[in-house]
Amino acid sequence: MGNGAPHGHGHAAQNEQPDQGYGLLVAATPPGRHPALQATEALPALAATPPAVLLGTGTGSVVQLADPADPNAVLSHLRTAAAHEGPLLVYLAGQLLLDSRQHLPHLALTRSTPRSVRYTGLPWHWLVAELGRRPVGSTAVIADLVADSALWQRRSHHRLAEGLVLYGSLAAPAAGRLPRTPEYSRALAAVLRASRARPPLEQLHQLSLHGAGFGPGDDERMPLGGGPAPAMPGPVPVPGPEPVPASVPVPGPVPSPAPVQMPAPSSAPAPTAPDHAPAAVAPLPAYAVPPPPASPPPASTPVPASTPVPPRPGGTTEATGDVPAGVHEAIYRAAGEGRHGEAATIASQWETAALRASGPHSMEAVHWVEVRADLAHRADDAARACTLWLQAAAVRLQAGQAPESGEVAGAVDRAHHCWHQVADRGQAYQLGVQLSQLRERAPGSTPGALRDVQDRLAVLTSPPGPGDRAAAG
């Protein structure tokens, strides 16, 4: 069996503080001359990533299990990881098999066969049970998995993300005897290797999908992505005292929301309850941005029901496909009433549905990224809004849209606008590097936009002055 090989920085485990991260990397190549996946191929690159970058924390410890054979030993490591008080990342690579008796998914270990996996594999529900006891938002699972034929055929019935914050990919079994390569893990390691700090998990996931070549028409792989899935379709559970009203539609098995252009963040009153989506507005000048707001954005005013739906990329004007007309109205009403978590949760569910139905490069998916970006700005979360606008611009470019197109330029302009509202120097620097790279590809029509990013980055890399320290305090 594989032995746990820890490495890390900082104090010993018994002296760890809650802000220290912990990582558990498990890669199990199934037995046989022709395994379904070369699961351990990317493990050395991930294990060699500095813990601060891999875990997204200042310090941390990482334990790797290469080709473990005993499910109880893996469970012991999992319980140790789950007991950690700070942020936790669990990485899994291998094959998922359905056991022959209960037809439940198990991660195959090195002695697992289709007949014995119930006793020799790691039941997926063990993972959910151990991690489900941890505080909300403290745990993420990244998985690079290959399904057996039975699981792949019934993949819609097995909600792997239920109860987890899960990112990654699930692939069909390869034809013939050639094993699959862990393409998602390779791309993940490449993104982390090129990063000074770990990108936000959603952006890291999107970058890994792009690096692994996910795109429209890929019917042998599916992304695993997003926040924890609800147990059943219906009202979306959200933190806080107010649940999502039962009347708000949530995505069914195969929704197909249509893209629309979102408004630029602005401190002026903005629409909150349009019939289908916020009306498009002219992009803001890239560097003519107000300072970070000292108070939440002002209340919004409704838009008349006759407001036209902005055109799709390609020039046609359509409603939002299979998305019921009341969804956008409900989302923006919740945001306008200050229920920002509720609004973001509904939008995230529709984004997840669009990713599963149409793929990460689809305009349906990027539409919901832009909705979430606009909601983040309305919630006065400039860093998150900037991150999501950067993601939207990157996906549009990956999908083949021209850098000078209005949709790409608008997303970059809005990211630039939000970036100037990010007061935290570390966050601002990280986002500014990404913005600078996008500005080189999509400079926009406003002169001096790229220079503005470079000038602020130069300031952010210099030692903070008294004014910066006072603002930070």
ROMI-827241 format. One line per field, with one value per residue (C-alpha): residue number from 1; x, y, z; residue in one letter. Coordinates in steps of 0.2 Angstrom, whole numbers, padded with zeros to 4 digits. Example, Ala and Ser with C-alpha at 12.3 -4.5 7.8 and 13.67 -1.06 7.14 Angstrom:
! ROMI-827241
num = c(1, 2)
x = c(0062, 0068)
y = c(-0022, -0005)
z = c(0039, 0036)
residuo = c(A, S)
//
This chain:
! ROMI-827241
num = c(1, 2, 3, 4, 5, 6, 7, 8, 9, 10, 11, 12, 13, 14, 15, 16, 17, 18, 19, 20, 21, 22, 23, 24, 25, 26, 27, 28, 29, 30, 31, 32, 33, 34, 35, 36, 37, 38, 39, 40, 41, 42, 43, 44, 45, 46, 47, 48, 49, 50, 51, 52, 53, 54, 55, 56, 57, 58, 59, 60, 61, 62, 63, 64, 65, 66, 67, 68, 69, 70, 71, 72, 73, 74, 75, 76, 77, 78, 79, 80, 81, 82, 83, 84, 85, 86, 87, 88, 89, 90, 91, 92, 93, 94, 95, 96, 97, 98, 99, 100, 101, 102, 103, 104, 105, 106, 107, 108, 109, 110, 111, 112, 113, 114, 115, 116, 117, 118, 119, 120, 121, 122, 123, 124, 125, 126, 127, 128, 129, 130, 131, 132, 133, 134, 135, 136, 137, 138, 139, 140, 141, 142, 143, 144, 145, 146, 147, 148, 149, 150, 151, 152, 153, 154, 155, 156, 157, 158, 159, 160, 161, 162, 163, 164, 165, 166, 167, 168, 169, 170, 171, 172, 173, 174, 175, 176, 177, 178, 179, 180, 181, 182, 183, 184, 185, 186, 187, 188, 189, 190, 191, 192, 193, 194, 195, 196, 197, 198, 199, 200, 201, 202, 203, 204, 205, 206, 207, 208, 209, 210, 211, 212, 213, 214, 215, 216, 217, 218, 219, 220, 221, 222, 223, 224, 225, 226, 227, 228, 229, 230, 231, 232, 233, 234, 235, 236, 237, 238, 239, 240, 241, 242, 243, 244, 245, 246, 247, 248, 249, 250, 251, 252, 253, 254, 255, 256, 257, 258, 259, 260, 261, 262, 263, 264, 265, 266, 267, 268, 269, 270, 271, 272, 273, 274, 275, 276, 277, 278, 279, 280, 281, 282, 283, 284, 285, 286, 287, 288, 289, 290, 291, 292, 293, 294, 295, 296, 297, 298, 299, 300, 301, 302, 303, 304, 305, 306, 307, 308, 309, 310, 311, 312, 313, 314, 315, 316, 317, 318, 319, 320, 321, 322, 323, 324, 325, 326, 327, 328, 329, 330, 331, 332, 333, 334, 335, 336, 337, 338, 339, 340, 341, 342, 343, 344, 345, 346, 347, 348, 349, 350, 351, 352, 353, 354, 355, 356, 357, 358, 359, 360, 361, 362, 363, 364, 365, 366, 367, 368, 369, 370, 371, 372, 373, 374, 375, 376, 377, 378, 379, 380, 381, 382, 383, 384, 385, 386, 387, 388, 389, 390, 391, 392, 393, 394, 395, 396, 397, 398, 399, 400, 401, 402, 403, 404, 405, 406, 407, 408, 409, 410, 411, 412, 413, 414, 415, 416, 417, 418, 419, 420, 421, 422, 423, 424, 425, 426, 427, 428, 429, 430, 431, 432, 433, 434, 435, 436, 437, 438, 439, 440, 441, 442, 443, 444, 445, 446, 447, 448, 449, 450, 451, 452, 453, 454, 455, 456, 457, 458, 459, 460, 461, 462, 463, 464, 465, 466, 467, 468, 469, 470, 471, 472, 473)
x = c(0000, 0005, 0013, 0008, 0022, 0019, 0028, 0024, 0030, 0026, 0024, 0020, 0002, -0002, 0003, -0007, -0018, -0035, -0028, -0015, -0020, -0020, -0020, -0023, -0018, -0024, -0020, -0025, -0021, -0032, -0024, -0021, -0010, -0021, -0028, -0042, -0031, -0013, -0019, -0002, 0006, 0002, 0004, 0023, 0020, 0005, 0015, 0030, 0019, 0023, 0009, 0005, 0001, -0008, -0019, -0021, -0015, 0000, 0007, 0001, 0005, 0002, 0000, 0001, -0005, 0001, -0008, -0015, -0023, -0032, -0048, -0048, -0030, -0037, -0052, -0040, -0030, -0047, -0052, -0036, -0038, -0056, -0051, -0040, -0047, -0041, -0044, -0044, -0041, -0043, -0037, -0043, -0037, -0043, -0057, -0075, -0084, -0101, -0102, -0112, -0124, -0130, -0123, -0115, -0099, -0082, -0065, -0055, -0039, -0024, -0033, -0050, -0059, -0077, -0083, -0072, -0073, -0087, -0074, -0057, -0062, -0066, -0085, -0089, -0102, -0087, -0079, -0095, -0099, -0082, -0081, -0099, -0095, -0083, -0088, -0096, -0084, -0069, -0067, -0064, -0062, -0053, -0056, -0049, -0059, -0063, -0080, -0083, -0096, -0110, -0107, -0105, -0121, -0130, -0119, -0135, -0142, -0126, -0124, -0106, -0106, -0120, -0114, -0097, -0088, -0082, -0071, -0063, -0068, -0076, -0072, -0080, -0069, -0057, -0060, -0048, -0034, -0026, -0027, -0033, -0021, -0025, -0027, -0036, -0023, -0009, -0018, -0021, -0002, 0003, -0009, -0002, 0016, 0014, 0005, 0013, -0003, -0018, -0032, -0049, -0055, -0068, -0056, -0043, -0056, -0060, -0041, -0039, -0053, -0046, -0029, -0036, -0045, -0063, -0075, -0092, -0095, -0084, -0096, -0083, -0079, -0089, -0084, -0087, -0089, -0097, -0103, -0112, -0127, -0144, -0150, -0165, -0170, -0181, -0179, -0160, -0154, -0144, -0135, -0145, -0162, -0171, -0173, -0175, -0194, -0202, -0208, -0191, -0187, -0171, -0162, -0169, -0158, -0154, -0157, -0150, -0149, -0145, -0132, -0135, -0124, -0123, -0121, -0105, -0103, -0108, -0112, -0127, -0144, -0146, -0160, -0164, -0179, -0179, -0190, -0176, -0159, -0151, -0151, -0134, -0125, -0110, -0094, -0085, -0068, -0055, -0046, -0059, -0065, -0071, -0062, -0068, -0086, -0087, -0105, -0115, -0122, -0138, -0155, -0160, -0175, -0185, -0185, -0201, -0207, -0204, -0185, -0178, -0168, -0150, -0144, -0136, -0118, -0121, -0134, -0151, -0162, -0170, -0177, -0166, -0170, -0176, -0174, -0191, -0194, -0195, -0178, -0168, -0182, -0181, -0162, -0161, -0176, -0166, -0151, -0160, -0167, -0150, -0152, -0136, -0131, -0148, -0146, -0129, -0134, -0148, -0136, -0123, -0136, -0140, -0122, -0118, -0133, -0127, -0109, -0116, -0128, -0117, -0099, -0087, -0084, -0103, -0111, -0125, -0112, -0103, -0119, -0121, -0103, -0107, -0123, -0113, -0100, -0114, -0122, -0105, -0102, -0120, -0115, -0099, -0088, -0076, -0063, -0075, -0083, -0067, -0062, -0078, -0077, -0059, -0066, -0080, -0067, -0055, -0069, -0075, -0058, -0056, -0072, -0065, -0073, -0062, -0053, -0060, -0078, -0090, -0093, -0075, -0070, -0085, -0080, -0062, -0068, -0079, -0065, -0054, -0067, -0070, -0051, -0049, -0061, -0051, -0042, -0032, -0015, -0012, -0029, -0026, -0009, -0015, -0030, -0019, -0007, -0022, -0029, -0013, -0012, -0030, -0027, -0012, -0024, -0040, -0034, -0051, -0055, -0049, -0032, -0020, -0030, -0015, -0003, -0015, -0014, 0005, 0006, -0005, 0005, 0021, 0013, 0007, 0024, 0032, 0032, 0016, 0016, 0008, -0008, -0009, -0006, -0019, -0032, -0028, -0031)
y = c(0000, 0018, 0027, 0044, 0056, 0073, 0089, 0107, 0123, 0130, 0122, 0104, 0098, 0100, 0118, 0122, 0137, 0138, 0148, 0135, 0123, 0105, 0094, 0076, 0069, 0052, 0044, 0025, 0016, 0001, -0016, -0025, -0024, -0011, 0001, 0013, 0028, 0031, 0040, 0043, 0052, 0070, 0066, 0071, 0088, 0092, 0086, 0097, 0112, 0124, 0121, 0139, 0139, 0122, 0126, 0144, 0148, 0156, 0139, 0122, 0103, 0090, 0072, 0061, 0043, 0035, 0018, 0014, -0003, -0003, 0007, 0008, 0016, 0029, 0032, 0035, 0048, 0056, 0057, 0065, 0078, 0081, 0085, 0099, 0116, 0126, 0125, 0108, 0102, 0084, 0078, 0061, 0053, 0035, 0025, 0025, 0008, 0004, -0011, -0026, -0026, -0009, 0000, 0014, 0022, 0017, 0024, 0009, 0006, -0005, -0022, -0017, -0027, -0024, -0039, -0035, -0016, -0016, -0022, -0016, 0001, 0018, 0021, 0038, 0040, 0038, 0054, 0064, 0058, 0063, 0080, 0084, 0087, 0101, 0120, 0126, 0134, 0126, 0111, 0108, 0092, 0091, 0075, 0067, 0052, 0039, 0029, 0011, 0008, 0005, 0021, 0031, 0025, 0030, 0046, 0057, 0046, 0048, 0065, 0065, 0083, 0081, 0088, 0093, 0107, 0097, 0102, 0091, 0079, 0063, 0053, 0038, 0022, 0023, 0012, -0003, -0006, 0010, 0019, 0037, 0050, 0062, 0077, 0087, 0084, 0088, 0105, 0108, 0106, 0117, 0131, 0130, 0129, 0145, 0154, 0164, 0162, 0150, 0157, 0156, 0138, 0142, 0151, 0137, 0124, 0134, 0136, 0117, 0113, 0124, 0117, 0099, 0103, 0103, 0110, 0109, 0091, 0082, 0067, 0056, 0068, 0079, 0093, 0091, 0109, 0121, 0122, 0109, 0102, 0101, 0084, 0085, 0098, 0111, 0127, 0131, 0130, 0145, 0150, 0162, 0164, 0166, 0151, 0153, 0155, 0139, 0148, 0152, 0140, 0130, 0121, 0104, 0090, 0099, 0117, 0128, 0146, 0159, 0172, 0190, 0205, 0211, 0229, 0237, 0239, 0257, 0267, 0274, 0266, 0250, 0239, 0224, 0215, 0215, 0202, 0192, 0200, 0217, 0229, 0231, 0248, 0256, 0250, 0261, 0269, 0257, 0268, 0281, 0273, 0279, 0274, 0259, 0263, 0268, 0261, 0248, 0252, 0262, 0254, 0250, 0254, 0242, 0242, 0243, 0226, 0232, 0232, 0222, 0207, 0211, 0202, 0186, 0185, 0183, 0197, 0188, 0194, 0179, 0176, 0165, 0148, 0135, 0147, 0152, 0170, 0173, 0167, 0183, 0193, 0183, 0184, 0203, 0205, 0195, 0206, 0222, 0217, 0213, 0194, 0192, 0175, 0169, 0177, 0170, 0153, 0153, 0159, 0147, 0132, 0138, 0140, 0122, 0116, 0126, 0119, 0101, 0104, 0114, 0114, 0127, 0136, 0138, 0155, 0148, 0145, 0162, 0171, 0164, 0169, 0187, 0186, 0181, 0194, 0208, 0201, 0201, 0219, 0223, 0214, 0226, 0211, 0219, 0205, 0192, 0202, 0206, 0187, 0182, 0196, 0190, 0172, 0178, 0187, 0172, 0159, 0170, 0171, 0153, 0150, 0160, 0177, 0191, 0201, 0217, 0210, 0220, 0205, 0202, 0221, 0224, 0209, 0216, 0234, 0228, 0218, 0233, 0244, 0231, 0229, 0247, 0244, 0230, 0238, 0222, 0224, 0205, 0202, 0217, 0212, 0194, 0200, 0214, 0201, 0192, 0208, 0214, 0198, 0200, 0219, 0214, 0203, 0214, 0232, 0240, 0256, 0267, 0274, 0270, 0255, 0243, 0257, 0260, 0242, 0242, 0258, 0251, 0235, 0244, 0253, 0237, 0229, 0243, 0244, 0251, 0269, 0276, 0280, 0262, 0256, 0268, 0262, 0244, 0247)
z = c(0000, -0002, 0013, 0018, 0013, 0022, 0018, 0023, 0031, 0048, 0065, 0069, 0067, 0085, 0084, 0068, 0068, 0059, 0045, 0040, 0026, 0025, 0009, 0006, -0011, -0015, -0032, -0035, -0051, -0053, -0054, -0070, -0086, -0093, -0080, -0084, -0078, -0075, -0059, -0051, -0066, -0060, -0042, -0041, -0049, -0037, -0022, -0027, -0028, -0013, 0000, 0000, -0018, -0018, -0003, -0005, 0012, 0020, 0027, 0026, 0026, 0012, 0013, -0002, -0004, -0020, -0025, -0008, -0006, 0011, 0011, 0030, 0030, 0017, 0029, 0043, 0033, 0028, 0046, 0051, 0037, 0041, 0059, 0054, 0059, 0044, 0025, 0018, 0000, -0004, -0022, -0029, -0045, -0050, -0056, -0050, -0050, -0045, -0033, -0039, -0024, -0019, -0035, -0026, -0032, -0025, -0028, -0034, -0024, -0030, -0026, -0032, -0045, -0051, -0040, -0024, -0025, -0011, 0001, -0007, -0013, -0004, -0004, -0010, 0004, 0016, 0009, 0009, 0027, 0034, 0025, 0028, 0046, 0043, 0043, 0027, 0015, 0023, 0012, -0007, -0017, -0033, -0043, -0059, -0061, -0074, -0073, -0077, -0090, -0078, -0068, -0085, -0091, -0075, -0071, -0071, -0056, -0045, -0039, -0034, -0029, -0017, 0000, -0007, -0015, -0030, -0045, -0058, -0072, -0075, -0090, -0099, -0099, -0114, -0129, -0131, -0118, -0118, -0101, -0100, -0095, -0081, -0092, -0079, -0066, -0079, -0083, -0064, -0060, -0074, -0069, -0051, -0057, -0066, -0051, -0038, -0028, -0030, -0041, -0033, -0035, -0048, -0059, -0056, -0061, -0077, -0082, -0079, -0090, -0104, -0102, -0103, -0119, -0113, -0126, -0135, -0142, -0129, -0125, -0117, -0102, -0091, -0079, -0061, -0054, -0043, -0025, -0015, -0025, -0016, -0012, -0024, -0037, -0029, -0019, -0016, 0001, 0006, 0022, 0033, 0040, 0023, 0011, -0007, -0011, -0017, -0032, -0039, -0053, -0052, -0066, -0071, -0079, -0096, -0095, -0109, -0104, -0117, -0116, -0114, -0111, -0093, -0088, -0082, -0063, -0058, -0043, -0051, -0048, -0059, -0064, -0052, -0059, -0078, -0087, -0093, -0090, -0085, -0100, -0108, -0105, -0113, -0105, -0093, -0098, -0092, -0080, -0076, -0060, -0043, -0027, -0018, -0011, 0007, 0008, -0001, -0018, -0018, -0020, -0037, -0047, -0058, -0077, -0087, -0093, -0111, -0109, -0124, -0121, -0127, -0143, -0143, -0149, -0168, -0169, -0165, -0151, -0141, -0124, -0112, -0120, -0107, -0092, -0086, -0088, -0069, -0065, -0069, -0061, -0045, -0044, -0046, -0034, -0021, -0024, -0023, -0006, 0000, -0001, -0010, -0005, -0011, -0028, -0030, -0026, -0039, -0052, -0048, -0050, -0067, -0071, -0066, -0076, -0092, -0089, -0089, -0104, -0115, -0109, -0101, -0117, -0121, -0122, -0110, -0097, -0099, -0097, -0080, -0075, -0080, -0070, -0055, -0058, -0059, -0043, -0034, -0038, -0032, -0016, -0014, -0017, -0030, -0029, -0033, -0047, -0055, -0054, -0063, -0076, -0080, -0081, -0093, -0104, -0104, -0109, -0123, -0130, -0128, -0137, -0152, -0150, -0157, -0144, -0151, -0150, -0139, -0127, -0124, -0123, -0111, -0099, -0098, -0095, -0081, -0074, -0074, -0066, -0052, -0050, -0045, -0031, -0024, -0008, -0003, -0010, -0011, -0020, -0031, -0037, -0041, -0051, -0059, -0066, -0074, -0080, -0088, -0098, -0104, -0108, -0119, -0129, -0128, -0126, -0129, -0136, -0122, -0124, -0109, -0102, -0102, -0095, -0081, -0076, -0077, -0067, -0053, -0052, -0050, -0035, -0028, -0029, -0019, 0000, 0007, 0012, 0028, 0018, 0013, 0030, 0037, 0024, 0028, 0046)
residuo = c(M, G, N, G, A, P, H, G, H, G, H, A, A, Q, N, E, Q, P, D, Q, G, Y, G, L, L, V, A, A, T, P, P, G, R, H, P, A, L, Q, A, T, E, A, L, P, A, L, A, A, T, P, P, A, V, L, L, G, T, G, T, G, S, V, V, Q, L, A, D, P, A, D, P, N, A, V, L, S, H, L, R, T, A, A, A, H, E, G, P, L, L, V, Y, L, A, G, Q, L, L, L, D, S, R, Q, H, L, P, H, L, A, L, T, R, S, T, P, R, S, V, R, Y, T, G, L, P, W, H, W, L, V, A, E, L, G, R, R, P, V, G, S, T, A, V, I, A, D, L, V, A, D, S, A, L, W, Q, R, R, S, H, H, R, L, A, E, G, L, V, L, Y, G, S, L, A, A, P, A, A, G, R, L, P, R, T, P, E, Y, S, R, A, L, A, A, V, L, R, A, S, R, A, R, P, P, L, E, Q, L, H, Q, L, S, L, H, G, A, G, F, G, P, G, D, D, E, R, M, P, L, G, G, G, P, A, P, A, M, P, G, P, V, P, V, P, G, P, E, P, V, P, A, S, V, P, V, P, G, P, V, P, S, P, A, P, V, Q, M, P, A, P, S, S, A, P, A, P, T, A, P, D, H, A, P, A, A, V, A, P, L, P, A, Y, A, V, P, P, P, P, A, S, P, P, P, A, S, T, P, V, P, A, S, T, P, V, P, P, R, P, G, G, T, T, E, A, T, G, D, V, P, A, G, V, H, E, A, I, Y, R, A, A, G, E, G, R, H, G, E, A, A, T, I, A, S, Q, W, E, T, A, A, L, R, A, S, G, P, H, S, M, E, A, V, H, W, V, E, V, R, A, D, L, A, H, R, A, D, D, A, A, R, A, C, T, L, W, L, Q, A, A, A, V, R, L, Q, A, G, Q, A, P, E, S, G, E, V, A, G, A, V, D, R, A, H, H, C, W, H, Q, V, A, D, R, G, Q, A, Y, Q, L, G, V, Q, L, S, Q, L, R, E, R, A, P, G, S, T, P, G, A, L, R, D, V, Q, D, R, L, A, V, L, T, S, P, P, G, P, G, D, R, A, A, A, G)
//
